[in-house]
């Protein structure tokens, strides 16, 4: 007889506990403005409609179970994973708060399908379990899931079939970094070298605490000398910097010897040894930058600068605004429609706004019928506008710089001015996205940053859909 094995990760727990309330019967309050209620309303709608349910779960299974055996211990269900990932970004919350809510919020546990009953205490969640599972999602998968969510939204919002009116704009998603200067990045690199060498238990680092204290003190002296004024400032800066560099070079030599002498014994030590090599490289780089700028008076080219040794892909972005004048992170372009749903997004990675639109446009035009598309002057490029105009009846792209008489006439047309005035609605979408977590990303790696952006967009769209569903339900109850 062939034994029956259960799948390692199921879509959801099909075998309910005796006395448990089904997810589709959970009552979500209508008399509240809390955004979690909107999110859970949309999630419940997807769960109870087989068409959308199958699409979302098929995508999750294809990504998360493609290389897994179909036997073994049952893990967190795909439904629980999906719900918890969306709740984190909908509320712009931490994993600690998410862990607390997953165990103590009755409404959330009802949608998760783990409410306690007279016969069961309900399923408990561990912090590490939530953390590890939510991080399994990635940006390409979230982009596919968002396509399904947008289709759900159009079914909910549209009263009749109509073409989309799109708006595209960009904003900065900041990385979680301190304000970078070459001398405090030198301190970051040195501190990590000391900590990693200590963790690896390399001989000769017994005085690691004194090394850190001395190096940090010298860094603080450089900061005070650079910040202060008065007579003899240049001399004070030179003296502080030379003392700082002397200690940093001694640390560089000591770290190099430690790297050459140590042989990693296991994968954990290998990972730390590789990190030590990286931070030694950053230490060497910033010793050079500090000396060239503060001792030799050289102006450092932009392409040689690093804005975080922990997140080296961070960019310095100047948007021409008074406050803040500069931001550290990644530029993100979003495209929303007349229902305020975000259809697509694109991270800049050093590219200009018109280049982002060139990548976004083909993905949208092949999936949707578009009536109009508006941008601001930052996206202006005449060739791009002409290419969009071949497929879209109305392209609202104000020209940057001097315009011809024909261009002034076209931009003065009532239809152009009306759609141009409506373009500002995308700013409210951006503001709400920032409240969904896209003001500053706490996740450290670049894949984590991209995942965070994708989760914020899907949580935003679900929250919009849920708000409309609750509005419709209130109207039915009042009728």
Secondary structure as the mmCIF struct_conf table of DSSP 4:
data_model
#
loop_
_struct_conf.conf_type_id
_struct_conf.id
_struct_conf.beg_label_comp_id
_struct_conf.beg_label_asym_id
_struct_conf.beg_label_seq_id
_struct_conf.end_label_comp_id
_struct_conf.end_label_asym_id
_struct_conf.end_label_seq_id
HELX_LH_PP_P HELX_LH_PP_P1 UNK A 2 UNK A 4
BEND BEND1 UNK A 8 UNK A 9
BEND BEND2 UNK A 11 UNK A 12
BEND BEND3 UNK A 15 UNK A 15
HELX_LH_PP_P HELX_LH_PP_P2 UNK A 16 UNK A 17
TURN_TY1_P TURN_TY1_P1 UNK A 18 UNK A 19
HELX_LH_PP_P HELX_LH_PP_P3 UNK A 20 UNK A 22
HELX_RH_3T_P HELX_RH_3T_P1 UNK A 23 UNK A 25
BEND BEND4 UNK A 30 UNK A 31
HELX_RH_AL_P HELX_RH_AL_P1 UNK A 35 UNK A 48
HELX_RH_AL_P HELX_RH_AL_P2 UNK A 50 UNK A 64
BEND BEND5 UNK A 65 UNK A 65
TURN_TY1_P TURN_TY1_P2 UNK A 66 UNK A 67
BEND BEND6 UNK A 68 UNK A 68
BEND BEND7 UNK A 70 UNK A 70
BEND BEND8 UNK A 72 UNK A 73
BEND BEND9 UNK A 76 UNK A 76
HELX_RH_AL_P HELX_RH_AL_P3 UNK A 78 UNK A 90
TURN_TY1_P TURN_TY1_P3 UNK A 91 UNK A 92
HELX_RH_AL_P HELX_RH_AL_P4 UNK A 95 UNK A 104
HELX_RH_AL_P HELX_RH_AL_P5 UNK A 106 UNK A 112
TURN_TY1_P TURN_TY1_P4 UNK A 113 UNK A 113
BEND BEND10 UNK A 118 UNK A 119
HELX_RH_AL_P HELX_RH_AL_P6 UNK A 127 UNK A 134
TURN_TY1_P TURN_TY1_P5 UNK A 135 UNK A 136
HELX_RH_AL_P HELX_RH_AL_P7 UNK A 139 UNK A 157
BEND BEND11 UNK A 159 UNK A 160
STRN STRN1 UNK A 164 UNK A 175
BEND BEND12 UNK A 176 UNK A 176
HELX_LH_PP_P HELX_LH_PP_P4 UNK A 178 UNK A 180
HELX_RH_AL_P HELX_RH_AL_P8 UNK A 182 UNK A 199
TURN_TY1_P TURN_TY1_P6 UNK A 200 UNK A 201
TURN_TY1_P TURN_TY1_P7 UNK A 203 UNK A 204
TURN_TY1_P TURN_TY1_P8 UNK A 206 UNK A 207
HELX_RH_AL_P HELX_RH_AL_P9 UNK A 208 UNK A 227
BEND BEND13 UNK A 230 UNK A 230
TURN_TY1_P TURN_TY1_P9 UNK A 231 UNK A 232
HELX_RH_AL_P HELX_RH_AL_P10 UNK A 233 UNK A 261
BEND BEND14 UNK A 266 UNK A 266
HELX_RH_AL_P HELX_RH_AL_P11 UNK A 267 UNK A 290
HELX_RH_PI_P HELX_RH_PI_P1 UNK A 291 UNK A 295
BEND BEND15 UNK A 296 UNK A 296
HELX_LH_PP_P HELX_LH_PP_P5 UNK A 298 UNK A 301
HELX_RH_3T_P HELX_RH_3T_P2 UNK A 302 UNK A 304
BEND BEND16 UNK A 307 UNK A 307
BEND BEND17 UNK A 309 UNK A 311
TURN_TY1_P TURN_TY1_P10 UNK A 312 UNK A 313
STRN STRN2 UNK A 315 UNK A 317
BEND BEND18 UNK A 320 UNK A 320
BEND BEND19 UNK A 322 UNK A 325
STRN STRN3 UNK A 327 UNK A 336
TURN_TY1_P TURN_TY1_P11 UNK A 338 UNK A 339
STRN STRN4 UNK A 342 UNK A 347
TURN_TY1_P TURN_TY1_P12 UNK A 349 UNK A 350
HELX_RH_AL_P HELX_RH_AL_P12 UNK A 353 UNK A 365
TURN_TY1_P TURN_TY1_P13 UNK A 366 UNK A 367
BEND BEND20 UNK A 368 UNK A 368
STRN STRN5 UNK A 370 UNK A 375
HELX_RH_3T_P HELX_RH_3T_P3 UNK A 377 UNK A 379
HELX_RH_AL_P HELX_RH_AL_P13 UNK A 382 UNK A 389
TURN_TY1_P TURN_TY1_P14 UNK A 390 UNK A 391
BEND BEND21 UNK A 393 UNK A 393
STRN STRN6 UNK A 394 UNK A 397
HELX_LH_PP_P HELX_LH_PP_P6 UNK A 398 UNK A 399
BEND BEND22 UNK A 400 UNK A 401
HELX_RH_AL_P HELX_RH_AL_P14 UNK A 405 UNK A 411
TURN_TY1_P TURN_TY1_P15 UNK A 412 UNK A 412
BEND BEND23 UNK A 413 UNK A 413
HELX_RH_AL_P HELX_RH_AL_P15 UNK A 414 UNK A 422
TURN_TY1_P TURN_TY1_P16 UNK A 423 UNK A 424
HELX_RH_AL_P HELX_RH_AL_P16 UNK A 425 UNK A 433
HELX_RH_PI_P HELX_RH_PI_P2 UNK A 434 UNK A 438
TURN_TY1_P TURN_TY1_P17 UNK A 439 UNK A 439
STRN STRN7 UNK A 440 UNK A 441
BEND BEND24 UNK A 445 UNK A 445
HELX_RH_AL_P HELX_RH_AL_P17 UNK A 446 UNK A 478
#
